């Protein structure tokens, strides 16, 4: 990756194929990360990892969602693993000087496997 002037990382290409991409919000926070490749049965330009971040007005992370595609059992079946984490920081008397007051996480495996050998195109 190369640094952009702000400093931000520029998209990474290998042999003309996108390998990694980062997006930022207007305040310069990372809001989306996408990585491609690494799963034998998917084409090299397919997003295999993505992460989306949400922020509040105090620039604290309030949500963090990841999706990861991985080969399972053979090189033709792909599962997606999803993780969603939410953070709260409290308000008023429950505000803890920016520390997380509560965290909720949900982790799922999307079990409807895709047999890419039978997918059109």
N, C-alpha and C positions, 0 to 999 in steps of 0.2 A: 504494500500500500504506500501511497505517497501522501504527504501532508499538503493540505490546501492552506492558503494564507491565514485563515481565521483562528486557530489551526483546526482543521478537520481532515479526516482521512478521505481520500478520493476512492472511487470504485476501483476494484482490482480486476484486471483482465488477464487471462492466460490463453495464449494462442487465439485471441479474439473473442473468447468466451468469458462472460461475466462470472467471477468467482466469489466476490464479496461486494456488498453495497451498504452504505450507512446513510441515514437521513436524519436531519436535525430540525428542531422547531425554531421559531424566530428568536428565541433566547439562547440558542446554541446547544440545547440539551439533545442528547442522542434520543431519537424517538422511534427509529426503526433500524434493525440490523438484519440483513439477509445474506446467507452464505449458500453457495451452490456447489453441487458435486459431492463426492465422498460416498455416494451410495451406488454400488456397482451396477444395479439394474436400472438406474435412471440416467437420462442424458445429462451431460456435464453442466448444462445451463439451467437445470431444474433447481428451484429453491429447496434445500433440504434442511435448513435451519432458519428460523425467523424469531426475532425478539422485538416486542413492541412495549414501549414504556410510556406511562402517563404521569403527569406532574400536577401539583396543585399551585395556587398562587404564591406559595412560599418556596417554590422550586424543590419541593420534596417529592420523591417518587411515591405515587399512590397506587400504581398498578404495573405489573410486570408479567407479560404473557409470552411464553415460548412454545414453539412448535418444532419438533425434530422428527425427521423421517429416517427410518433405519430399515435395512434388510432384516427379515426374520425368516428363519428356517431354510430359506433357499435364496438364491439371488434374484428370484422373480417376484417374491412377495415383499411388499413394503407396508410397514406400520407407521402411524403418526403418533407421537407422544406429545401430549399437550399439558402445560403447566400454567396455571393462572394464580398469581399471588396479589393480594390487595393489602395495602398498609393504611392505617389511620394513626393520626398524631395527636388526637384529642383537641379540645378547645376549652377556653376559659380555665377553670380550676383543674381540669384534667390534662391541660397542655403540659408536656414534659420537656420543654426547651428543645424541641425538634426531634426528640427520640420517638421511635415507634411505640405507640401505646398498645396496638393490637395488629395482628397479622392473620390473614386467612389464606390458605393455599388449597387449591384443588388440582389433583394430578389425574390425568386420564390417558389410557391407551385406546386409540380409536381402532377397534378390533375388526372393522369391516375392511379386511385386507384387500389390496388392489393387486390382482394378478396382471402385471404389466404386459405379459406375453399375449393377453387377449384384448388389450386396449387398442382402439382404432387409432391410426396415425402414429 
